[in-house]
Amino acid sequence: MKLIVGLGNPGKEYENTRHNVGFMVVDNYISKKTLGDNWKSKFNGLYLETNIGGEKVIFVKPQSYMNLSGGVVSQFVNFYKLNIEDILVISDDLDLLTGNYKLKSNGSCGGHNGLRDIERCLGTSEYKRLKVGISKDKNIDTKDYVLGKFSKDDVKIFEELFVNLVNVIDDFFKLPFGDLMSKYNSKNR
């Protein structure tokens, strides 16, 4: 069983903001793969259960706000008795250029409060991540920047990126993670 977690903030005011890239990647994948829209609510998260390649997969969008994502993730992990190696967390990353992404098998939160809370609640940083670049603008306060909407140019970049990320997620279900990182991490521009 696999758990795919897209990070973001709930509510209309946060739709299409940089911090909600995790939600957007998950929504795009589910839409492109026509997995339905049968979201349910549990543990303060929206989740969708499906079967991909003969394996049960649960997609989760925590509804607790970014900084409290860990409680939601840990409840799903505990309830379904998931192994940490079967989790993929998708989040925004200020240190990657818009349109770039990076797969990581573990590591620090890098200042990302959602990842920090997941590490705290799981008691480990040994979970897999798909970090999606949103760049950074030193002229804007970080909080205002991550909660800001995408520019028209960014929207075009993300439309192309989302196509690529469907392939990345597909391969997450098929390839050992080291092979997945080798295949995709070098392809960023």
N, C-alpha and C positions, 0 to 999 in steps of 0.2 A: 504494500500500500504506500502511496506517495501523498505528500501534503505540499501543495503549492500555495504560498501565502503572498498576496499582493498588498503592500503597505500603502496607506493613504489616510485621509480624514473623511469621516462621513458628513453628509449634508450638501445641499445645493451650492452653498457659497464656496465650497472647496472643489467643486467639479472643474476639471480641466486646469488645475493648478499644478505647478511643478512637483510639489510634494505628493501628488496623487498618481504619479507615474506607475507605481505598483498596481493600483486598482486598474488603471488604463490598460496595462499590459495583459492582465488577467482577463478583463472584459473583452479585449480585442481577440485574444486566443480563443475564448469560449465562443465568440461570435463567428470567427473564421472557421472553426471546427464544427460549427452548428451543434453545440452540446446542449442547447436549450437555454431557457431562462428560469429554471426551476430553483431559484435561490431560496434557501430556508434560513432560519435564524437559530443560533445556538451559541452559548458562551459569549454573548455580546459580539458575535461575528456573523456575517452572512457567509453561507457555505453552499457549495454545489458539489454533489457526489456524482461521479460518472465512472466509466470503465474505459481505459485506453490500453490497447494492445493486450487485453486479458488481465490487466491489473486495475484494482480499485484506486481511484484518484479523487482527492478532496481538494477543491479550490476554496480558499478562505480570504475574505476581506474583513479584517478587524474593524469593528464599529466603535471602538473605545477611544478614538483619536490616536494619532501617531505615537505620542510619548508613552502610551499605555498598551501598546500592541502585544507586549510579551505575555500578559495575563491571558489574553485570548489564545495566542499560539500554544502556550503551555497547557491550557485546558483541552485543546484538541489533541495535542500529543499524548497527554495522559489518558484521555477518554478512549482513544483508538489504539493505545499502546504502541505508538509509532517509534521507530528507531530514528535517532537524530540524523543518520545518514540518508534518510528518505524524505528530508525536508528541503525545499527550495524557497528562499525568501527573496522577493523581488522588491527593490527599493530604488529611490532616486539617489544620485550621487553628485555632489557639487564639484568634486575634483575631476570628473570626467567631462569632456566636451559634449555639448548637446549632439545627440546622434550616435555617440559611442556607448559601449557597454562592456562590462567585464564580469566574467564568472570567477568566483572565488570559493574554495572548498572550506575556508575557515578564516579567522582573523579578527582584528579588532573592529569596533563599531565605526571607527573613523570619524567620531563626532556626531554620528547620526543617532538621534534620540530614540527612534523606533527600534533600530538594531540594538542599541544599548539596553533597552528594556527587555528585548527578547533574550539577550545574553543573560541578563539578571534573572529572569524567570525560568529559563531552561537550565541555568547553572553551567553553561558552556558557551564557547564561541565557535564550536566545531560543527556548525551547520552550514549548508551551502547557500550561496547568494548569487543573485543576478543583479548587478548594480548598473543602473541606467543613468547615463550622464545628462545633467541639466545645466552644466557650466556653472559659473558664478559671476556675479557682478559686484565688484568691490565698492561701487558707488551706492549700492542699495543695502540696507540692513538685511542680514541673512534671513531672519524670520519673514520679513516683508517679501524678499525675493522668492523663497521657496513656496510661499503662499500666494504668489502672483500668478497670473495667467500667462500662457505661452504666447509669444509673438506669432504673427502670420508665418514668418520664415521658419520658426521652430515647429509649427504645426505641420508644415510640408516635410521637414526632416523626420518628424516622428511618424508620419504616415508611412514613409519608406522603412524606417526602423522597425515598426511593428510587424511588417511582413517578414523581416529577418528573424525577429524574436519568436515568431510562430515556429520557425524551423529549429531554433535553439531549444524551445520547450519540447517540441516533438522528440528531438534527439536526447533530451534529458531522460526520457522514458526508455531509451534504447541503448545508450552508450555508457560505459564507465565514466565517472566524472572527470578523471584526468584526460581521457580522450576528448570529452566534450570541451574542456578548456583549451586543449591543443587545437581543436578544429576551429573554434570561434574567437578566442581572445586575440589572435593575431590579425584578424580581419577588420579590426577597427581602423577608421581613418585618422 
